[in-house]
Amino acid sequence: MSQLFNIIKNINSVIWSWPMLILLFGTHLFFTFYLKFIQKNIGKAIKLSIAPSQSGEGDTSSFATLTTTLAATLGTGNIIGVSTAVALGGPGAIFWCWLTGVFGMATTYAECYLGVLYRKKTKDGTYLGGPMYTLEYGLHSKGLAVLFCFLTLLASYGVGCSTQSNAVTETAAHLWGISPYITGFLTAFVTGLVILGGIQSIGKICMRLVPAMGGFYILACIILLLMNLDYILPAFTLILRSAFLPQAIMGGFIGSTIKTAARYGIARGLFTNEAGLGTAAIAAASGKTKSPKDQALISMSATFWDTVIMCAITGLVIVTNMLRNPQSVEGLSSGELTTAAFKQIPVVGETMLGISIIAFAVATLIGWSYFGEKAVDYLFGKSGIETYRICYIIMIFIGSILSLEFVWEFSDLVNAFMIMPNVLSLLVLYKKVKD
């Protein structure tokens, strides 16, 4: 396993170098300018997402598609992912992560617009869409569509499953001393009950779980920022300085150069908001909407909440704590910087973080199961869905006992290969996207 981990890590060091960063970030910038800064319509997007269901065709309400997307993206990446980004890329990684959210909103809009534009209605009246249908019907490349679905299937077991179940078991073991095997089994059982109910069950759970867990986590972060109020401005200064300096300005494992800051910031930004990955378009295609524009705006707001708000708040909490209590992060692993910050809330801080991690992770397990299911539907038809669901539930248990570092590196590798066919379709079909 250690040899495989080193191989994947070496591959990632090549793939996630400047060409990939420029491709991904360049796509965000291209659609930002092509769509005349579509991000300015975020207010309208939020209003549409909470408005009553539209009379257009589709399977689920606009709010259900948004919360399903957020369920898949608001996972451990917003907590542990930001922590590893700061640890490996320095405080400047937060700036690059945040920028992937700001500019990535335009890419999310574009891929969801095409996802609805090229979606198809099946014989049983349900709607299917996403990058695979854009690649097949828009780009006329069945081969790339199949490749994308295969990668989505792998990603559902990695970024969508293993990282999340691993986070649940580690949190439960650390806080309450529960065996990973017991936690893994319970997580698989509870999540399985929701997954087996299909999209309607997933949508109902996400509509209740996502707003509650998001509000709870933001409240805890606000408490920490109020406690560290005097360090907020210095934290902003440190983040900006370390994002652009060619040499590390801090020693130890939180020092970094601009290259590593951008590498881990953009990679973790992609992990959290999935802009450029194409998965948001899979959920968007099922939404009841009168036009691709409305649904694309609604889906765009998921990137706003996920990265522009949630990741930025987490990053600020981590850096303000590092400045106020530098000794609290000494000797910690890359995924424990957020934990160190939350420990500053007396008695209940660590428990509040633990509950947030578990809720976020379970939501992502549910949301990503839907993405993987649609990939299986495209590859093998509906006959393969039940088998996939069973394998996914089993993988929740297996992922709970894997190495966290291995899971993160594997997820980065799969994400990189998913970007390529999806971004290709976006850039070739850009004229189809309207603001």
C-alpha positions as CSV (number, residue, x, y, z in Angstrom):
1,M,0.0,0.0,0.0
2,S,2.8,2.4,0.8
3,Q,4.4,1.8,-2.6
4,L,1.1,2.5,-4.4
5,F,0.7,5.6,-2.3
6,N,4.1,6.9,-3.3
7,I,3.3,6.2,-7.0
8,I,0.1,8.1,-6.9
9,K,1.7,10.9,-5.0
10,N,4.4,11.2,-7.6
11,I,1.8,11.2,-10.4
12,N,-0.1,13.9,-8.7
13,S,3.0,16.1,-8.4
14,V,3.3,16.0,-12.2
15,I,-0.4,16.3,-13.1
16,W,-1.2,19.0,-10.5
17,S,1.7,21.3,-11.8
18,W,1.2,24.5,-13.6
19,P,-0.4,23.2,-16.8
20,M,-3.4,21.7,-14.9
21,L,-3.7,24.7,-12.6
22,I,-3.7,27.0,-15.6
23,L,-6.2,24.8,-17.5
24,L,-8.6,24.8,-14.5
25,F,-8.2,28.3,-13.4
26,G,-8.1,29.6,-17.0
27,T,-11.4,27.9,-17.7
28,H,-12.9,29.7,-14.6
29,L,-11.6,33.0,-15.9
30,F,-12.7,32.4,-19.5
31,F,-16.3,31.8,-18.6
32,T,-16.3,34.7,-16.1
33,F,-15.4,37.1,-18.9
34,Y,-17.4,35.3,-21.6
35,L,-20.6,35.4,-19.4
36,K,-19.9,39.0,-18.5
37,F,-19.2,38.2,-14.8
38,I,-22.3,36.0,-14.3
39,Q,-21.3,36.0,-10.6
40,K,-23.0,39.4,-10.2
41,N,-26.4,37.5,-10.4
42,I,-25.7,35.6,-7.2
43,G,-28.6,37.4,-5.5
44,K,-31.0,36.3,-8.2
45,A,-29.6,32.8,-8.0
46,I,-30.3,32.5,-4.3
47,K,-33.8,33.8,-4.7
48,L,-34.5,31.2,-7.4
49,S,-33.1,28.4,-5.3
50,I,-35.5,29.1,-2.4
51,A,-38.5,30.0,-4.6
52,P,-41.5,27.5,-4.9
53,S,-40.9,24.8,-7.5
54,Q,-41.2,26.0,-11.1
55,S,-43.7,24.7,-13.5
56,G,-41.1,23.4,-15.9
57,E,-40.2,19.8,-16.6
58,G,-38.0,17.8,-14.3
59,D,-37.9,15.3,-11.4
60,T,-37.1,17.4,-8.4
61,S,-37.5,20.9,-7.1
62,S,-34.9,23.6,-7.6
63,F,-34.1,23.6,-3.8
64,A,-33.8,19.8,-3.8
65,T,-31.2,19.9,-6.7
66,L,-29.3,22.7,-4.9
67,T,-29.2,20.8,-1.6
68,T,-28.3,17.5,-3.3
69,T,-25.3,19.3,-5.0
70,L,-24.4,21.0,-1.7
71,A,-24.7,17.6,0.1
72,A,-22.1,16.2,-2.2
73,T,-19.8,19.2,-2.0
74,L,-20.2,20.3,1.7
75,G,-18.2,17.5,3.0
76,T,-14.9,17.0,4.8
77,G,-13.2,19.1,2.2
78,N,-14.6,22.2,3.9
79,I,-13.1,21.2,7.2
80,I,-10.3,18.6,6.8
81,G,-9.5,19.6,3.2
82,V,-8.9,23.2,4.1
83,S,-6.8,22.1,7.0
84,T,-4.6,20.0,4.7
85,A,-4.4,22.8,2.1
86,V,-3.0,25.2,4.8
87,A,-0.7,22.6,6.2
88,L,0.8,21.6,2.8
89,G,0.4,24.9,0.9
90,G,0.7,27.5,3.6
91,P,-1.9,30.2,4.5
92,G,-1.8,31.4,0.9
93,A,-3.6,28.3,-0.2
94,I,-6.7,29.7,1.3
95,F,-6.6,32.6,-1.1
96,W,-6.3,30.3,-4.1
97,C,-9.0,28.1,-2.8
98,W,-11.3,31.1,-2.3
99,L,-10.6,32.3,-5.9
100,T,-11.6,28.9,-7.3
101,G,-15.0,29.5,-5.7
102,V,-15.4,33.1,-6.9
103,F,-14.4,32.4,-10.5
104,G,-15.5,28.8,-10.5
105,M,-19.1,29.9,-10.1
106,A,-19.0,30.8,-13.9
107,T,-17.7,27.3,-14.8
108,T,-20.4,25.7,-12.6
109,Y,-23.0,27.9,-14.5
110,A,-21.6,26.8,-17.9
111,E,-21.5,23.0,-17.1
112,C,-25.0,23.0,-15.5
113,Y,-26.4,25.0,-18.4
114,L,-25.1,22.4,-20.9
115,G,-26.2,19.6,-18.5
116,V,-29.8,20.8,-18.7
117,L,-29.6,21.7,-22.4
118,Y,-28.5,18.2,-23.4
119,R,-30.4,16.2,-20.8
120,K,-32.8,13.5,-22.1
121,K,-36.1,12.1,-20.9
122,T,-36.3,8.4,-20.4
123,K,-39.3,6.1,-21.1
124,D,-40.3,6.2,-17.4
125,G,-40.4,10.0,-17.4
126,T,-37.2,10.7,-15.5
127,Y,-34.5,13.1,-16.7
128,L,-30.8,12.2,-17.2
129,G,-28.1,14.7,-17.8
130,G,-24.6,15.7,-17.0
131,P,-21.2,15.8,-18.8
132,M,-21.6,12.4,-20.2
133,Y,-24.7,13.5,-22.2
134,T,-23.0,16.8,-23.1
135,L,-20.0,14.8,-24.4
136,E,-22.2,12.4,-26.4
137,Y,-24.9,14.7,-27.8
138,G,-23.0,18.0,-27.9
139,L,-19.5,16.9,-28.6
140,H,-20.6,13.7,-30.4
141,S,-18.0,11.6,-28.6
142,K,-19.4,8.5,-27.0
143,G,-15.9,7.4,-26.0
144,L,-15.2,10.4,-23.9
145,A,-18.7,10.1,-22.4
146,V,-17.9,6.5,-21.3
147,L,-14.5,7.6,-20.0
148,F,-16.1,10.3,-17.9
149,C,-18.7,7.9,-16.5
150,F,-16.0,5.4,-15.6
151,L,-14.0,8.2,-13.8
152,T,-17.2,9.4,-12.0
153,L,-17.7,5.8,-10.8
154,L,-14.2,5.7,-9.4
155,A,-14.6,9.2,-7.9
156,S,-17.8,8.1,-6.1
157,Y,-15.8,5.5,-4.3
158,G,-13.0,7.9,-3.5
159,V,-13.9,11.5,-3.1
160,G,-17.5,10.7,-2.5
161,C,-17.2,7.7,-0.2
162,S,-13.9,6.7,1.2
163,T,-12.8,10.2,2.4
164,Q,-16.1,10.8,4.0
165,S,-16.5,7.5,5.8
166,N,-12.8,7.7,6.9
167,A,-13.5,11.1,8.5
168,V,-16.6,9.8,10.3
169,T,-14.7,6.8,11.9
170,E,-11.7,8.9,12.8
171,T,-13.9,11.5,14.5
172,A,-15.9,9.0,16.4
173,A,-12.7,7.2,17.5
174,H,-11.1,10.4,18.7
175,L,-14.0,11.9,20.5
176,W,-15.8,8.9,21.9
177,G,-13.4,6.0,21.5
178,I,-15.7,4.0,19.2
179,S,-14.1,1.3,17.1
180,P,-13.8,2.2,13.4
181,Y,-15.4,-1.1,12.5
182,I,-18.5,-0.3,14.6
183,T,-18.7,3.3,13.2
184,G,-18.1,2.1,9.7
185,F,-20.9,-0.5,9.9
186,L,-23.4,2.0,11.4
187,T,-22.5,4.7,8.8
188,A,-22.9,2.2,6.0
189,F,-26.3,1.0,7.4
190,V,-27.8,4.5,8.0
191,T,-26.6,5.9,4.7
192,G,-27.7,2.7,2.9
193,L,-31.3,3.2,4.0
194,V,-31.4,6.6,2.3
195,I,-29.5,5.5,-0.8
196,L,-31.8,2.6,-1.5
197,G,-34.8,5.0,-1.5
198,G,-33.5,6.7,-4.7
199,I,-33.5,10.3,-5.8
200,Q,-36.7,11.2,-4.0
201,S,-35.4,9.9,-0.7
202,I,-32.0,11.6,-1.2
203,G,-33.7,14.9,-2.1
204,K,-35.9,14.9,1.0
205,I,-33.0,14.1,3.4
206,C,-30.7,16.7,1.8
207,M,-33.4,19.4,2.0
208,R,-33.5,19.0,5.8
209,L,-29.9,18.0,6.6
210,V,-27.9,20.6,4.5
211,P,-29.4,23.9,5.9
212,A,-29.2,22.6,9.5
213,M,-25.6,21.4,9.4
214,G,-24.4,24.4,7.4
215,G,-26.0,26.8,9.9
216,F,-24.6,24.9,12.9
217,Y,-21.1,25.0,11.5
218,I,-21.2,28.6,10.5
219,L,-22.4,29.5,14.0
220,A,-19.5,27.7,15.6
221,C,-17.0,29.5,13.3
222,I,-18.5,32.9,14.1
223,I,-17.9,32.2,17.8
224,L,-14.3,31.4,17.1
225,L,-13.8,34.5,14.9
226,L,-15.3,36.7,17.7
227,M,-12.8,35.1,20.1
228,N,-10.0,35.9,17.7
229,L,-11.3,39.2,16.6
230,D,-7.9,41.0,17.0
231,Y,-6.2,38.6,14.7
232,I,-8.6,38.7,11.7
233,L,-6.9,41.6,10.0
234,P,-3.4,40.1,10.5
235,A,-4.7,36.8,9.2
236,F,-6.0,38.4,6.0
237,T,-2.6,40.1,5.5
238,L,-0.7,36.8,6.1
239,I,-3.0,34.9,3.6
240,L,-2.5,37.5,0.9
241,R,1.3,37.8,1.4
242,S,1.9,34.0,1.4
243,A,-0.3,33.6,-1.7
244,F,2.1,35.5,-3.9
245,L,5.6,35.4,-2.3
246,P,8.0,33.1,-4.2
247,Q,9.6,32.0,-0.9
248,A,8.1,30.6,2.2
249,I,7.5,33.1,4.9
250,M,6.8,30.7,7.8
251,G,8.8,27.8,8.9
252,G,7.7,24.2,9.5
253,F,5.0,22.4,7.7
254,I,2.9,25.5,7.2
255,G,5.6,27.2,5.1
256,S,5.1,27.3,1.3
257,T,5.9,28.9,-2.0
258,I,3.5,30.4,-4.5
259,K,3.6,27.1,-6.5
260,T,2.6,24.9,-3.6
261,A,0.1,27.5,-2.3
262,A,-1.6,27.5,-5.7
263,R,-1.4,23.7,-6.2
264,Y,-3.0,22.8,-2.9
265,G,-5.4,25.8,-2.8
266,I,-6.8,25.1,-6.3
267,A,-6.8,21.3,-5.9
268,R,-8.7,21.5,-2.5
269,G,-11.0,24.2,-4.0
270,L,-11.9,21.8,-6.7
271,F,-12.4,19.1,-4.2
272,T,-14.9,21.2,-2.2
273,N,-16.9,22.9,-5.0
274,E,-16.3,20.5,-7.9
275,A,-16.4,23.4,-10.4
276,G,-14.9,22.0,-13.6
277,L,-15.5,18.4,-12.4
278,G,-19.0,18.3,-13.9
279,T,-20.8,16.6,-11.1
280,A,-23.1,19.5,-10.3
281,A,-24.5,19.2,-13.8
282,I,-25.7,15.7,-13.0
283,A,-27.9,17.0,-10.2
284,A,-29.0,20.0,-12.2
285,A,-30.3,17.9,-15.0
286,S,-33.0,16.5,-12.8
287,G,-34.3,19.9,-11.7
288,K,-37.8,21.3,-12.6
289,T,-37.0,24.4,-14.6
290,K,-38.3,26.4,-17.5
291,S,-34.9,27.1,-18.9
292,P,-31.3,26.0,-18.6
293,K,-30.4,29.6,-17.5
294,D,-32.5,29.4,-14.3
295,Q,-31.2,26.0,-13.2
296,A,-27.6,27.0,-14.0
297,L,-28.0,30.1,-11.8
298,I,-29.4,27.9,-9.0
299,S,-26.5,25.4,-9.3
300,M,-24.0,28.3,-9.4
301,S,-25.1,29.4,-5.9
302,A,-23.9,26.0,-4.6
303,T,-20.3,27.0,-5.4
304,F,-20.8,30.3,-3.7
305,W,-22.0,28.8,-0.5
306,D,-19.5,25.9,-0.5
307,T,-16.2,27.7,-1.2
308,V,-16.7,31.5,-1.2
309,I,-18.4,31.3,2.2
310,M,-17.7,28.0,4.0
311,C,-14.1,27.4,2.9
312,A,-13.2,31.0,3.5
313,I,-14.6,30.9,7.0
314,T,-12.8,27.7,7.8
315,G,-9.5,29.0,6.5
316,L,-9.9,32.3,8.5
317,V,-10.6,30.3,11.7
318,I,-7.5,28.2,11.2
319,V,-5.1,31.1,10.5
320,T,-6.4,33.3,13.3
321,N,-5.9,30.5,15.7
322,M,-2.4,29.9,14.3
323,L,-1.6,33.5,15.0
324,R,-3.2,33.7,18.4
325,N,-2.2,30.2,19.7
326,P,0.8,29.0,17.6
327,Q,1.7,26.3,20.1
328,S,-1.7,24.7,19.5
329,V,-0.7,23.4,16.1
330,E,2.7,22.1,17.0
331,G,3.1,18.4,16.3
332,L,-0.3,18.0,14.6
333,S,-0.9,16.2,11.4
334,S,-2.1,18.1,8.3
335,G,-5.7,17.3,8.9
336,E,-5.9,18.6,12.5
337,L,-5.5,22.3,12.2
338,T,-9.3,22.9,12.3
339,T,-9.5,20.7,15.4
340,A,-6.8,22.8,17.1
341,A,-8.9,25.9,16.4
342,F,-12.1,24.4,17.7
343,K,-10.5,23.3,20.9
344,Q,-10.3,26.9,21.9
345,I,-14.0,26.9,22.6
346,P,-14.1,25.6,26.2
347,V,-15.7,22.2,26.9
348,V,-17.9,21.8,23.7
349,G,-15.6,23.1,20.9
350,E,-14.2,19.8,19.8
351,T,-17.6,18.1,20.1
352,M,-19.2,20.8,17.9
353,L,-16.5,20.2,15.3
354,G,-17.0,16.4,15.5
355,I,-20.7,16.7,15.0
356,S,-20.2,19.0,12.0
357,I,-17.6,16.6,10.4
358,I,-20.0,13.6,10.8
359,A,-23.0,15.5,9.4
360,F,-21.0,16.9,6.5
361,A,-19.5,13.5,5.7
362,V,-22.8,11.6,5.8
363,A,-24.4,14.3,3.5
364,T,-21.6,13.8,1.0
365,L,-22.0,10.1,1.1
366,I,-25.6,10.5,0.2
367,G,-25.1,13.1,-2.5
368,W,-22.2,11.4,-4.2
369,S,-24.1,8.1,-4.3
370,Y,-26.5,9.8,-6.7
371,F,-23.7,10.9,-9.0
372,G,-22.2,7.4,-9.2
373,E,-25.6,5.9,-9.7
374,K,-26.2,8.1,-12.8
375,A,-22.8,7.1,-14.2
376,V,-23.7,3.4,-13.8
377,D,-27.1,4.1,-15.4
378,Y,-25.3,5.5,-18.5
379,L,-22.8,2.7,-18.6
380,F,-24.9,-0.3,-17.8
381,G,-28.5,0.8,-17.7
382,K,-30.8,0.6,-14.7
383,S,-30.1,-3.0,-14.2
384,G,-26.7,-2.1,-12.7
385,I,-28.0,0.4,-10.2
386,E,-28.9,-2.1,-7.4
387,T,-25.4,-3.7,-7.7
388,Y,-23.8,-0.3,-7.5
389,R,-25.7,0.7,-4.4
390,I,-24.7,-2.5,-2.6
391,C,-21.0,-2.0,-3.6
392,Y,-21.2,1.6,-2.5
393,I,-22.5,0.7,0.9
394,I,-19.8,-1.9,1.3
395,M,-17.2,0.7,0.2
396,I,-18.4,3.0,3.0
397,F,-17.3,0.4,5.5
398,I,-14.0,-0.4,3.7
399,G,-13.2,3.3,3.3
400,S,-13.6,3.9,7.0
401,I,-10.5,1.9,7.8
402,L,-8.2,3.1,4.9
403,S,-5.3,5.5,5.3
404,L,-6.5,9.2,5.1
405,E,-3.4,10.3,3.2
406,F,-3.9,7.6,0.6
407,V,-7.6,8.4,0.1
408,W,-6.8,12.1,-0.5
409,E,-4.1,11.5,-3.0
410,F,-6.3,9.0,-4.9
411,S,-9.1,11.5,-5.0
412,D,-6.8,14.2,-6.4
413,L,-5.7,11.8,-9.1
414,V,-9.2,10.8,-10.2
415,N,-10.4,14.5,-10.0
416,A,-7.6,15.5,-12.4
417,F,-8.6,13.0,-15.0
418,M,-12.3,13.9,-14.7
419,I,-11.5,17.6,-15.4
420,M,-10.0,16.9,-18.8
421,P,-13.1,15.6,-20.8
422,N,-15.5,17.9,-19.0
423,V,-13.4,21.1,-19.6
424,L,-12.9,20.0,-23.2
425,S,-16.7,19.9,-23.8
426,L,-17.1,23.3,-22.0
427,L,-14.5,25.0,-24.2
428,V,-15.7,23.5,-27.5
429,L,-19.4,24.2,-26.8
430,Y,-19.0,27.5,-25.1
431,K,-21.1,29.3,-27.6
432,K,-24.1,27.2,-26.6
433,V,-24.0,28.8,-23.1
434,K,-25.9,32.0,-22.7
435,D,-25.9,34.5,-19.8
